[in-house]
Amino acid sequence: MERMEQVYDFIKESLFDKEWPFSLFEPTPRRVFDSMTAKLYDLGLVPQGNLKFKWEGDDPMEGEKSNFCLDLISLKDKIIN
């Protein structure tokens, strides 16, 4: 069974700045997914889920931390047409 840690790892490997902390959450009702050992099924994210992405800490749009874009080229094999 897939765990939340695998989702975080997948997203982290797709970011240019892999060290900038982030969180994943459901907007309504607001529920932050920070338990890395939780199974996606137990969280109600299987067969489908909708997660939002949020940078943690200072605003990544400022200064040297502006390279927060996803590395879409590395995801090209995972994109479903």
C-alpha positions in Angstrom: 0.0 0.0 0.0 1.3 3.4 -0.9 2.1 5.8 1.9 2.0 9.6 2.1 5.9 9.6 2.2 5.9 8.3 -1.4 3.7 11.2 -2.5 6.0 13.7 -0.8 9.0 12.1 -2.4 7.4 12.1 -5.8 6.7 15.8 -5.5 10.1 16.6 -4.0 12.0 14.9 -6.9 10.0 17.1 -9.3 11.0 20.4 -7.7 14.0 22.5 -8.7 14.7 23.4 -5.1 14.4 20.1 -3.3 15.3 21.5 0.1 12.5 24.1 0.4 9.9 22.7 2.9 6.3 22.2 1.8 3.1 20.6 2.9 0.2 18.9 1.3 -3.4 19.4 2.4 -7.1 19.1 1.6 -8.8 22.5 1.5 -12.2 21.6 2.8 -12.3 20.7 5.6 -8.7 21.8 6.0 -6.6 18.7 6.8 -2.8 18.7 6.6 -1.2 15.5 5.5 2.0 15.3 7.5 2.1 11.8 8.7 4.6 10.1 6.4 3.6 6.6 7.5 -0.1 7.0 6.9 -1.5 4.9 4.1 -3.2 6.7 1.3 -6.2 4.4 1.5 -6.6 5.1 5.3 -6.5 8.8 4.5 -9.4 8.5 2.0 -7.2 9.4 -0.9 -7.8 6.1 -2.8 -9.1 5.6 -5.4 -8.7 9.3 -5.9 -7.8 12.4 -3.9 -7.3 16.1 -4.4 -4.3 17.6 -2.6 -3.2 21.2 -2.5 0.5 22.2 -2.3 1.8 24.9 0.1 5.3 26.2 0.6 6.4 26.4 4.3 8.4 29.2 5.9 9.2 32.5 4.1 7.6 33.4 0.8 9.5 31.4 -1.9 8.7 34.1 -4.4 11.3 36.4 -2.9 15.0 36.4 -3.2 17.0 33.3 -4.3 14.2 30.9 -3.5 12.2 31.9 -6.6 13.1 28.6 -8.5 10.1 26.7 -7.0 8.7 25.5 -10.3 8.1 21.8 -11.0 10.6 20.2 -13.3 8.1 19.2 -15.9 10.7 17.6 -18.2 11.4 15.0 -15.6 7.7 14.3 -15.3 7.1 13.8 -19.0 6.9 10.0 -18.7 4.3 10.3 -16.0 2.0 12.6 -17.8 -1.2 11.0 -19.1 -2.5 12.3 -22.3 
